[in-house]
Amino acid sequence: MSVIEFSGVTHAYGEREVLRGIDLVLTEHRIGIVGANGSGKSTLARMVNGLVKPDRGTVSVDGLDVARNGREVRRQVGFVFTNPDSQIVMPTVAEDVAFTLRRRGLSKADVAARVADALERFGLAAHADHPAHRLSGGQKQLLALAAVLVAEPSLVVADEPTTLLDARNARRISELLDALPQQVIVVTHQLELLEGFDRVVVIEAGEVVADGSPDTALGIYRSLIA
Ligand SMILES: Nc1ncnc2c1ncn2[C@@H]1O[C@H](COP(=O)(O)OP(=O)(O)OP(=O)(O)O)[C@@H](O)[C@H]1O
């Protein structure tokens, strides 16, 4: 597993400070981030692959400062956005899944085999040649996850990956995340997704207010939002 370290991290959008002095060392296999709307979870998650840079402090992945080594870190860290539309880059479903692999210079046959396998795994095989933008919201979310996982990142950061999914597909994603050998950081409001996770961090108004096992941390979170 990678070592993800936040050290004295502060971030503001304009005047508005949304993260304050975050110190965290994340080494566990499956890590959940929870907190009320606007508490700073997405900002924190985006820092892991350099999409947002700290104003003060540092974020590193295996000792690499993310702000300075963004490209290198992004080869290791796959990011799944809440809104899959922001992640679809190619016209068809299969082409979208193939995109990152092509850029890495894999052979055509290798790309085709990996794409077919990923589409099968995510229940999208029947849609391979369909326009990606015409998929349903939930199918797009599955596509976004497939497109990230096909590149075999060593760490997957998923920001509310099940918001658009029906119960069956949410369960499917939950099972997929559970079965991943890779390290996973999941930001979610769906607390049942975090059952069996190794660690849950609770963010409140830009600060870590609880951090521990799902039972303990989610207990504290539930009492905060009650
Ligand atoms: N690009 C941005 N520009 C200005 N303000 C922003 C930007 N992104 C987020 N914010 C603000 O920063 C605060 C924290 O946002 P963030 O998305 O990190 O919270 P969150 O905990 O993920 O919320 P939610 O659960 O609603 O998704 C919010 O008040 C939000 O309005």
The ligand as an SDF file (V2000), in Angstrom:
LIG
                    3D

 31 33  0  0  0  0  0  0  0  0999 V2000
  -13.6150   25.4740   -7.1290 N   0  0  0  0  0  0  0  0  0  0  0  0
  -14.1610   26.0530   -6.0670 C   0  0  0  0  0  0  0  0  0  0  0  0
  -14.2380   27.4080   -5.9720 N   0  0  0  0  0  0  0  0  0  0  0  0
  -14.7650   28.0150   -4.8910 C   0  0  0  0  0  0  0  0  0  0  0  0
  -15.2760   27.3580   -3.8390 N   0  0  0  0  0  0  0  0  0  0  0  0
  -15.2380   26.0160   -3.8710 C   0  0  0  0  0  0  0  0  0  0  0  0
  -14.6870   25.2960   -4.9860 C   0  0  0  0  0  0  0  0  0  0  0  0
  -14.7880   23.9710   -4.7240 N   0  0  0  0  0  0  0  0  0  0  0  0
  -15.3770   23.8730   -3.5170 C   0  0  0  0  0  0  0  0  0  0  0  0
  -15.6400   25.0870   -3.0000 N   0  0  0  0  0  0  0  0  0  0  0  0
  -16.2400   25.3630   -1.6700 C   0  0  0  0  0  0  0  0  0  0  0  0
  -15.4110   24.7690   -0.6980 O   0  0  0  0  0  0  0  0  0  0  0  0
  -16.1820   24.1630    0.3280 C   0  0  0  0  0  0  0  0  0  0  0  0
  -15.7900   22.6900    0.4420 C   0  0  0  0  0  0  0  0  0  0  0  0
  -16.1610   22.0370   -0.7470 O   0  0  0  0  0  0  0  0  0  0  0  0
  -15.9010   20.4830   -0.9950 P   0  0  0  0  0  0  0  0  0  0  0  0
  -16.4360   20.1750   -2.3450 O   0  0  0  0  0  0  0  0  0  0  0  0
  -14.4990   20.1410   -0.6910 O   0  0  0  0  0  0  0  0  0  0  0  0
  -16.8600   19.8550    0.1420 O   0  0  0  0  0  0  0  0  0  0  0  0
  -17.4650   18.3970    0.2940 P   0  0  0  0  0  0  0  0  0  0  0  0
  -17.2840   18.0380    1.7330 O   0  0  0  0  0  0  0  0  0  0  0  0
  -16.9100   17.4740   -0.7110 O   0  0  0  0  0  0  0  0  0  0  0  0
  -19.0110   18.6570    0.0120 O   0  0  0  0  0  0  0  0  0  0  0  0
  -20.1870   17.7060   -0.5780 P   0  0  0  0  0  0  0  0  0  0  0  0
  -20.4410   16.6430    0.4310 O   0  0  0  0  0  0  0  0  0  0  0  0
  -21.3370   18.6650   -0.6670 O   0  0  0  0  0  0  0  0  0  0  0  0
  -19.7310   17.2020   -1.9100 O   0  0  0  0  0  0  0  0  0  0  0  0
  -17.6390   24.3880   -0.0640 C   0  0  0  0  0  0  0  0  0  0  0  0
  -18.1230   25.4690    0.6650 O   0  0  0  0  0  0  0  0  0  0  0  0
  -17.5880   24.7150   -1.5290 C   0  0  0  0  0  0  0  0  0  0  0  0
  -18.6010   25.6010   -1.8790 O   0  0  0  0  0  0  0  0  0  0  0  0
  1  2  1  0
  2  3  1  0
  2  7  2  0
  3  4  2  0
  4  5  1  0
  5  6  2  0
  6  7  1  0
  6 10  1  0
  7  8  1  0
  8  9  2  0
  9 10  1  0
 10 11  1  0
 11 12  1  0
 11 30  1  0
 12 13  1  0
 13 14  1  0
 13 28  1  0
 14 15  1  0
 15 16  1  0
 16 17  2  0
 16 18  1  0
 16 19  1  0
 19 20  1  0
 20 21  2  0
 20 22  1  0
 20 23  1  0
 23 24  1  0
 24 25  2  0
 24 26  1  0
 24 27  1  0
 28 29  1  0
 28 30  1  0
 30 31  1  0
M  END
$$$$
